[in-house]
Amino acid sequence: MESLTASLAQFSPVTLGLLGSLVAGLGTGVGALPMFFAPRLTPRAQDLLLGLSAGIMLAATFFSLLLPGLESVAADSPLSPPLVMFAGILLGAVGLWFIHKHVPHEHLVMGHDGPDVPGIQRMWLIVFAITLHNFPEGLAVGVGFGGPDLNNAITLMIGIGLQNMPEGLVVAVALLAAGYSRHQAFLFALLTGLVEPVGGLVGVVTVGIADALLPWGLAIAAGAMLFVISNEIIPETHRRGNQAPVTFTLLAGFGLMMILDQALA
């Protein structure tokens, strides 16, 4: 890990934020690859995979965003670290909620959300939904690489990439079941992850403007990710009566990310 950190330290934060979020975003495409060999995925299996994804995402929020954010609040700040982080969390959650209210999208189980726009195919509405999920993840990775702790940023990148894999598979299988070809399903699963470099660039440039913005960037990214987990992923996995097994896969994902965080620290 130390050799990797030393090698990456020679690159600018903007480059690292862009490349790191790209690597994480490509996880959706990697996760979709098994669809070519095992195209059938039961609704229960889809829920379990999304639960695993939610657990990894939840742990990444705490260990790689909130805890470093609390430590990065300047000592001379007029606001206490918990107050700064809580305010940032609210900003991130409210901002993403506002976007969700005004962008048409469709969830795999819960159905249509946002305004009605005639003429948009269901496939694109599903892609929009996953894209809205992935932007905060790219933002988080970008903010991480904009901070001083490369180890934490690398851990976050790996965690988000792992989280994207089951999500990419679920999206590809859902599109396949909707009548799209394997190649089309794979392509759109891959494309949903490619929004993450956009979020990564926004995040790393924003926190690069001033050190004081780092805790705010970490908190806003955390708030957006918590909104996605609570408002989108968990309800999506509970609609078919799989609450108990999904809860345990969520815990497994949380534990996996916690172990990864400690191993790469």
Stockholm file with secondary structure:
# STOCKHOLM 1.0

chainA/1-265         MESLTASLAQFSPVTLGLLGSLVAGLGTGVGALPMFFAPRLTPRAQDLLLGLSAGIMLAATFFSLLLPGLESVAADSPLSPPLVMFAGILLGAVGLWFIHKHVPHEHLVMGHDGPDVPGIQRMWLIVFAITLHNFPEGLAVGVGFGGPDLNNAITLMIGIGLQNMPEGLVVAVALLAAGYSRHQAFLFALLTGLVEPVGGLVGVVTVGIADALLPWGLAIAAGAMLFVISNEIIPETHRRGNQAPVTFTLLAGFGLMMILDQALA
#=GR chainA/1-265 SS CHHHHHHHTTSCHHHHHHHHHHHHHTHHHHHHGGGGTCCCCCHHHHHHHHHHHHHHHHHHHIIIIIHHHHHHSCTTCSSCHHHHHHHHHHHHHHHHHHHHHHSCEEETTTEEESSCCTTCCHHHHHHHHHHHHHHHHHHHHHHHHHSSCHHHHHHHHHHHHHHHHHHHHHHHHHHHHTTCCHHHHHHHHHHHHTTHHHHHHHHHHHHHHCGGGHHHHHHHHHHHHHHHIIIIIHHHHHTTSCHHHHHHHHHHHHHHHHHHHHHHC
#=GC SS_cons         CHHHHHHHTTSCHHHHHHHHHHHHHTHHHHHHGGGGTCCCCCHHHHHHHHHHHHHHHHHHHIIIIIHHHHHHSCTTCSSCHHHHHHHHHHHHHHHHHHHHHHSCEEETTTEEESSCCTTCCHHHHHHHHHHHHHHHHHHHHHHHHHSSCHHHHHHHHHHHHHHHHHHHHHHHHHHHHTTCCHHHHHHHHHHHHTTHHHHHHHHHHHHHHCGGGHHHHHHHHHHHHHHHIIIIIHHHHHTTSCHHHHHHHHHHHHHHHHHHHHHHC
//
